[in-house]
Amino acid sequence: MVDPAIRRGARLELARREFWEYCKLMAPDFYREDRPYLKELCSRLQAFCESDRKVMVINMPPRHGKSRTAVLLSQWLFGRDPSEQIMTGSYNETLSTTFARSVRDGIAEEKFDPNRTVFSDIFPDARIKYGEAAAGKWALEGQYASYLATSPGGTATGFGASILIIDDLIKKAEEAFNENILEKQWQWFTDTMFSRTETGYKIIIIMTRWATGDLAGRALRHWPDAEHVTMKAMQDDGTMLCSAILTHADYDEKIRAMSPEIASANYQQEPIDLKGRLYSRFKTYDDVPRDAQGRPLFTEISNYTDTADTGSDYLCSITYGAYNHEAYVLDVYYTKAPMEVTEPETAKRLVETGCTHALIESNNGGRGFARNVGRELDALGSNRCRIEWFHQSENKTARIMTNATWVQDHIYFPVNWRDRWPEYFDAMVKYQREGKNAHDDAPDATTGVAEQMTGKRQPVIPKTTMPAQKSYWRR
């Protein structure tokens, strides 16, 4: 059996060599082997500090330990090399001082419990200089200045940094989407903070990702070879980054309470620039317009369907009720499923919503889709919906841009449309006015609704097809 003293000595030596092992000794309840994302973060931080790279950007969701890990990293680096000079910058003086105090107090902690490991157990030669009481600026024994905490409103005069850590400069959406504030933060970073770095410097930027022009985004563009760590609260496969910290249920509850752009930024590290979005607002309704007897006041219930052009595109079928020249969206079918699935499903939805008129783009198989939907309606025993098709020849982007204002002013979505049609919702919210959009199927079909409502879009059916239209022209 291995002597406990030998085992303990081995753990202390391993903590001097490995940052992850140091974190496990200093905060064993948080840094656990069953939290692999923390192990990855610690390993990548150490690898970066031991590499030739100059800049590292870390984007992580809140409450997952990014600031705590930065505090422990500062302690560990001081323990390994007391001559390091670390400067940290945070949102304001209060936060930067709190960060600095955590680093200092961790190094200065005295040992009262023999079963608890403290910094001096691992690094006995690194101690806070006597009389260094200030939390925001202090030194280790044998050093003139070891640590300085500052903020965009503070100063860095007279301090040179070998390691620069920026921790969450942005705290609210108004700042993230204010170009003037983002520009001032970048100027502060370059003119004040970066100017204090010394030869062989390291820069670590830790923040929730907000906008493409935030500090993280601009640093990544300025240093294209920067180390970049991105961690989402919910992974692409639907699992959580760490269910012990944030469960799927808690995540769903939090994002429902937030605006979509803030939820995407905070938890998924997806920068959404409000200025760049085509649609800056959407109107919603709690209930459709009704008469005194509670019956809907719609003059017509219509549908606009854009079939998928390629295998990577979506079919988007929108059914809505028209009242007082406004469109109230009742149902959205947004899917990549094949036509053998979408044809019967579209017909089923037309019946369920009471649709009386459906207009389907005939491009790229849309004409055959329309005919088959008509047959599916026959099979369902419905003769209420008139199916029409047309060929779309106008420029898609121009149409979307031209009708954007009408879409925002006159199309109403259910108040819970984000939960009912999440993929369609994301496609509408994230569609950019300029730049490359991965998909335009949702804005394209929604634009079709606007054109249908305003009379800009009418079916064009060649005379030669009229006999074949008999089954689909329902009265």
N, C-alpha and C positions, 0 to 999 in steps of 0.2 A: 504494500500500500504506500502510495506517495505521501511523503510528509506534507501536512497542510502549509507549513512555512515555505517549502519549496514550490508548491503549487501556487501560492500567493505571489511569490517572487517572480514566477514565470508569467503570471497574468500582468503584473506591473511592468515587466520588461516588454511584453507584447503590446501593452498600452502605449509605451514610449515609441514603438515602431509603427503601430497601426492606429489610425485615427478612429476607425470603427470600434476597436477594442477599448480605446480611451472613452468613447461615448458610452459604451456598455457599462464600464466601471463607474463613471460619474453619474449616470442616470439610468440605472438598470430597468426601471419600471417602464421607461419610454423606448429606449433603444434595445429592442428585442429581436431575436433571430426570426421571429414570425412576422416581422415587418421588413420584408426584403427591399422595399423602396428606400428605406432609411439606410440600409447597408449599401445600396447602390449609390445613394447621394454621398455618403461618407467616403466611399472608395473613389468616386470620381473627383471629389474635392481634394483628396490626398494626391491622386495621380496628377491633377492640375498643378498643385503646389510644387510637385517634384518634377514637372515638365518644363519645357522652354516656352510654353504658351503664355501670353500676357493677360488675356481677358477670358473670363468665364461668366456666363449669364445663366441664372437659375430661375425658372418660372414654375411656381408651385401654388396649389390652392391654399387658402388660409387654414390655420390650426393644424397643419401637418408637420410642423417642426423646423421650418426653414430658418427662422430667426434664432431659435434655440440651438440649432446646429452651427450657425455662424458664431454664436457666443463660444461654444465649446471649441470650435476650430481656432478662434483667437487664442484661447488658453493653451491649447495643444501646441500651436506654433510658437508661442512665447516659451513654453517648456522646452521645446526642442532647440530654440535659438533665442536667448534673452535679448540679443541685440536687434531683433526685429522691431520695426516701428509701424504700428498699425493705426490707420485712421478710418473711422467709420462715419458715414453720413446717413441720416434718417429724415423722416418727414418734418419733424420739428425738434427743438432742443430737448423737450421732455423725453421723447422716444430715444433720441441719440444718447442722452445721459443715462437712461434706464439700461440701454444696451451696454454702455461703458461700465456701469456699476456692476452689472451681472458678470462681466469678464473679470473685473478687479476683485469682487467679493469671492468669486470662485477660486481665484489664485490665492487669496489671503485667508481662506477658510481654515480654521483651526480644527484639530482632530479631538473630538470628545467621545465619539463612539468607536471603540476598537474594531467593530465589525463593518464600519463604513469607510469606504475609500475616499480620500480627499486629494486635492491637487498635489500637495507636498509629499504624499506617499509615492507619487509617480515621478514628479520632478522636484526633488528636494533643494536644488540649487537655484531655482527661480522664485524670488520673493519680491513683494511690493516694497519699494524704498520707504524707509521710516519717514513719517511726516507727510506722505503723499495722500492727503485726505480727500482731495477734490475728485468727484466721480467722473467728470468729463475730461480730465487731463491728469495723467499720472505716469510714474516711471517705475521700472524694476530696479532692484539694487544693482549698482554699477553702471546704470544708464542715465543719460541726461533727460530724455523724453521717450517714453515707450508707446503711449496711447493718447489719442485725441479723438473726441467725439464732437461732431458738428452737424449742421443742417444748412439748407439753402439760406437761412437767415443768419447763420453764424459765421465764424471766421476760421481760417486755417493758417493764419500768418505765423511764421517762425517754426513750422513743423514740416519735416520731410517724412514721407511714407514709403516704406518698402512694400506694404500691403494695404490696399484700399478696398474697403467693403462698403457697398451701398445697399441699404436695407429698406425696401418699400418706401419710395418717395411719394407715391400716390395713394390717397386714402378714400377718394370719392370720385364718382363718375364725372362730376362737373369739371374737375381738374383734368381728368383723362382725356376729355374731348374738347379742352380749351387749348387751342394752338399756341396762344401766347404763354400760358403756363408751361406747356411742354417745352417750348423754345427757351424759356428762362431756366428751366431745370437742366437742359442740355448745356446752356452757357455756364451755369454754375458748376456743372460737372467738369467741363473742359477748362474753364478759366480759373476756377478756384481749386477743385479737387485734383484733377489730372496734373495741374501745374506743380503740385507738391510731391509728385512721385519721383523716386530716385532710380538710379540704374538697377536693372534687374527687377523692376516692379511687377506686382501682380494686382489685377483688378477683379473683384468678384461683385457682380451685380445680382442682387436677390430681390425678386419682386413678383407680384401677381401681374400677369400680362393684361394690359388694358387696350392700348391703341397701337397702330402700326408706327406712330411717331413718338411713342413713349421712349424713355431712356433705354430700355432693353432693346427695342427695335432699332433705334439709331446706333447703339453700340454694336449690334450685330452687323449692321451695314458698314460701319466704319472699320470694324475688325472682322472681315469675312472668315478668318480662320479661328474665330473665338470658339471656345468650348461652350456648347449650349445644352443645358439640361431642361427638359420640359416634362412635367408630370401633371396629368389630368386627374381630377377627382374621380370621374367615371371613365373607365377604359373603353376602347373601341368595341370590345366584346361584351360590354354591359356590366362588367364587374367593377367593384370599387377599388381605388388605389389602396385604401386601408379601411376595412369595415369596422375595425376597432375604434377608429377616429371619426369616421363619417359613414353611416350605413346608407344603403340605397333609399330607405324610407325617409331618413333625415335629409338626404340630398334632394329628393323629390319635393319635400315640404319647403326647403329653403328656396329652390329655384322657382317654385310656384309663387312665392311671395316677392320675388324680384322681377325687375324688368328683364327681358330676355338678353339684352346686350350686357348687362352687369353680371347676370348668371354665367354667360359664356366666358366673360373675362375672368371672373373670380375663380370659377371652378374648372373650366376647361382650357384656360390659357389661349382663348381664341380672341384676338383683338378685333373689335368691331368699331369702326369709325362712323359715328353718327353723321358726320358731314358727308362721308362718301356713300352712304346708303341712298338708294333711289327713293325708297319710301321711308319717310321720317316719322310717319304716324299712321295709325289704322283706326277706323271707327268700329265700335262694337255695340252689340245690343244684348239686353237681358231677355227680352221676349219680342216676338214679331208684332207688327201693328195689328190690332184686333178691333172689331166693332163692339157695340154694347153687349152683344150676346157672347162675346169671346171668340168669334170666328175670325180667322185671318183675313185681312183686307187686300190681299194680293190680287192684282188685276190679271196676272199670269205667273205661272211657275215655269221657268225656262232652264235650259242647260246649254253649256258650251263645253265641247270636248276637243282636246288636242291630243291626238294619238302620238305614241313614241316614234320619233324619226329613226333612231338607231337603238341598238341593244342597251346602250348606256343611258338613254333618255327615259323620262318618265311619261306615262300617260297621265294627263291631268283633266279630270272631268268635274266641272263645277255646276251645281244646281242651285238656283236662287229664285226668290220670290220678288216680283216687281211691284212697288207701291209708291205712288207720288214721285215717279222718276228716280227712285232710289232702288238699289239692289241689296237684298238681304240674303246672304249666303246660307243655304240650308244644309248642303252636303258637299264634301270634296273627296274625290277618289283620286289619289296620287300614288302611283305604283309603277314598279318595273316589271310586274308580272306579265307573262306572255298573253297573246290575244285570246287563246282558248280559255283563259281565266278571266280576262278583263271584259270580254264581250257579254257573257251571262251576268257578271257582277254589275256592269254598267246598266244593263236592262233592269236588273233587280232594284237598283237604286233609283232609277227613273220612276219605277212603279211606286216604291215606298215613299218618295217625296211628292208624288202627285204631279210630276212634271207633264206639261202638255206640249212642249216644243223643245226639241233638241237640235242644236246646230253642231255639226261635226266637220272638222277640217279633213278634206279628202286627200291631202298630200301623203305620200309614202304609205299607202295602204289604208288610209282613212276612209276611202270610199267603200272598200270591202268591209271594213269595220262597221260602218254605218248600216250596211245591208244586213250584216249578221246580228247587230243589235236589234234591228227591226224584227228579224226572225225569232230572236229570243223573247221579244215582247209578245209576239204571236203565241209562242209556247207558254207564256205566262197568262195568256187569255186577256191581255190588256189591249185596248184600242183607243186609249186616251192621248197617247204621245205621238206627235208628228215628228218624224225624223227627216232632216234635211242636211245636205252636205255642200261644201263649196271648196274651191281651190284657193289656198292662201298664197298670193304672189308678192305681197308687200314686204318691205324690209322689216324683219322681226324687231331689231333693236330700236329702229325709228318709231315703230308702233308703240313699243313699251314705254319709251321716253315721252312720246307725245301724249299718251293717255294716263301718265302717272298721277297727275293732279286730280283727274276725275276719279281714278281708283281710290285715292285717299279721301276724297270729299264725299263720294256717293255710294261706295260699297261698304256694307256693314257685315262684320263677322260676329259669330257667337262669342260671348265674353270668355268662354273656355276653349277657343279655337286652337290655342297652343297645345292643349292636352288632347283634343280630338284628332287633330291632323298635324302631328309634330314635324314631319318631314316637309310638308307643304308650308307650314309656319316658318321653319328655318329658311327655306328657299326664298320666301318673300322678305323676311326681315334682313337677310344677309345680302340681298342682291345689290350690287354696287353700281353707282351711276357711271363711273369710269373704271376701267381696268378689266381684268379677265374674270368672268363668272363661270364657275364649274357647270351650272345648269341654269337655263332660262325658261324651262317648261312651265313653272308655276306663274311667273310674271306674264308669260306669253298667253296662257289660258285666261288669266285674270283680266288681261287687256282685252281679250275676246269678249268677255262679259261686258266691259265698258263699251266696246264698239257695238255690241248687240243692243244694249240699252239706249244708246244715242242714235241708233239707226245707221251707223257707219258700216255695219256688216250685214249683208243680206245674202241668202243662198243663191248660188249660180248653178242651175241644173240644166244641162243641154237638153234640147227637145227630144233628142234620140233616146234619152234615158227615161222619159216620162212614163211609158208603159210599165217599165220595170219598177217605177216608183209607187205603183198602185198599193202594194202591201205596206208601204212605209208612210204614205201620206194619210194620216189618220185624222178623222174629224170627230 
